Amino acid sequence: MTTTAWVIGGRGLLGRATSDHIVHRPGWKLLAARPMPWSDSEALLGAVRSTTRDLLAASSDDNDSWAIIWAAGAAITSSSLEQLNSELTQLESILAAIQSELPLSVRRGFIFYASSAGGVYGGSENPPFSELTQPVPISPYGNFKLRAESIVKSFAARESLSCLVGRIANLYGPGQKLEKMQGIISHIAKAQMSPVSASIYVSLDTIRDYIFVEDCAELICDALDRLAIATKEDGPTSVTKILASGQGTTIATLLGYFRIVSKGHPHVMLGSSASASLQAHDLRLHSKVWPELDYRDLTPLPAGIYATILDILSGIQAGHQAP
C-alpha cells in the first residue's frame, strides 16, 4: 500500500521537514504540489481544488490511500485577534474547497493538523500535561488553536475521514523563519553571529519541551501509519496526540548548552514584554496516546542546537539571512 501525502505549508519549518521525510519513507509518496497563493483568496481556493483532484488521482489504485498534512500557518503567540480570526476563516474556506472535490474519491483518507501544546495547555494545572489534561489557553493564540482543532475534527467527521491532531511541543531546527519572532533556539543561535543580542522575556527557570523538527516529522508519519491501522480495525477515527520529546528543559539549561556548543557565552539579554504574561512557566509534556510511538531515539538537544547554528550560519554566508 502506498500513502500519497499532500503537505500544506511545505515551505515552512515543519512542512519542509515532513516533505523531506516522506520522500525517503518506504510506502509513502509526496504529492508534487505547487506552493499555495496565500495572498490571493480566489486563486488560493482554485489551487486547493486543483491540488485535491491531483491527490485523489495519484492515490486511485486499489491499495493506495491519501493523507492531507496541514503544517501551514503564520500565527504566533503575539498575533492579533484580527490576524487569528483571518487565519481561521482561511482554514474553513480551504477545507470547504477540499470537501467540494471529495466526492471524486472512491475511498476516505486521513487528515493531520499541526496544533500547539504550549498554546492549548498554557493555563493548565499539574504538569507534565497529557492528552487527558483539560486544555486551558491563556492567550488568544491558544484559543485559536483549539478552535482550529475543532474545525478540522468537524470537517473530518462530516466527510468520514480519520483525523489526527498533533499538539506539538516547542519545535526547532534548521529552516526556522526568523522573521516570525518565534523559536528561542533559532533566535539565540542567530544572536551568536550578530552584534544584536537575543532578548529573553521569561525567567530562566521557565521549563519547555523541545522537539527537533526532523524527529517531529518522523513521528507525524508514524502516527498516521498507526491511525491507518486503527481505521482499518474500527472505521474513521479521530485522535489527538501530543508530539514531544518528553523532556523538560529550563531556559538556564538551554543557555548552558549554547555555551558548550558555541564555545562562548550566549549573546542574550533579559528583558520584559507584555507578551510574557501569555507564557506558561512549566510546560512539561508526556503523551499517553499510542505511547509505543514515543519509544525512540531522539536528536539530543545539543546536537539539534548545533545543527540549527550551522543552518543559520550557512544562510548568512549565502546572503539569505542578515547577521
Order of alpha helices (4+ residues) and beta strands (2+ residues): beta-alpha-beta-alpha-beta-alpha-beta-alpha-alpha-beta-beta-alpha-beta-beta-alpha-beta-beta-alpha-beta-alpha
